[in-house]
């Protein structure tokens, strides 16, 4: 009898746990957990067994009969391999694979001579007098390269023809020997994310925050947030105005007794002496004293 009671308790426990798992999140439907009616889950990661029922574990959802992980934040340059875990593609890193990996800074040398990091990759180039081999990593001394007098090495082309080469972000000048900068901010549109603007640098570019925004972190991600000029005191409002912060900027509003555009405020004309400020009353008093008419000698009656 005692054994039967224990089996009943275990059965009720598994049934309750299974129901609780089905309701673990209001965003997970029955089909996301169990799949379409009549479908069976394929064996693999993310599959949990609760008594006689099988469903996707917490953090996984049913997609065409297979449990796939759910990442609440998107994997920009990678794939979601486990719940809230991204596996980045080559050349990227970070929790969301949204950061460029600098291969040129790895302990293992990627290039035999010089290395130039690029977005999501890298490129090797050689010292003057050397040629970049077919493996794009090794530099070998080439007799034909020295005579070209290249600024940044040379490479072999079709038919063994040698030509000068430039690192990423640079291009051959008209003399086919030296390299000049490429302005990525002009040649390529939408280089930066919203709230950022492109600034060209020699051989590359950087994205900086627009005016009115400053760089900050939010949940581990770098982003441009609003700069509160009213708090930092970097606004240009008059001392008789009130600063009102806006997204990426600010506005100035003159006080009740003043008028103007907020950057310059002056006293309003008072409608009555009772509403005039002390400064206005004093100004009017001094003005009356200066403009008081002069009194002549008393008139003497004739006769």
Buried (B, 14 or more C-beta within 10 A) or exposed (E): EEEEEEEEEEEEEBBEEBEEBBEEEEEBEEEBBBBEEEEEBEEEEBBBEBEEBBBBBBBBBBEEEBBBBBBEBEBBBBEBEBBEBBEBBEBBBBBBBBBBBEBBEEEEEBBBBBBBBBBEBBBBBBBBBBBBBEEEBBBEEBEEBBEBEBBBBBBBEEEEEBBBBBBBBBEBEEEEBBBBBBEBBEEEEEBBEEBBBBEBEEBBBBBBBEEBBEEEEEEEEEBBBBBBBBEEEEBEBBEBBEBBBEEBBBBBBBBEBBBBEBEBBEBBEBEEEEEBEEEBEEEEEEEEEEEEEEEEEEEEEEE
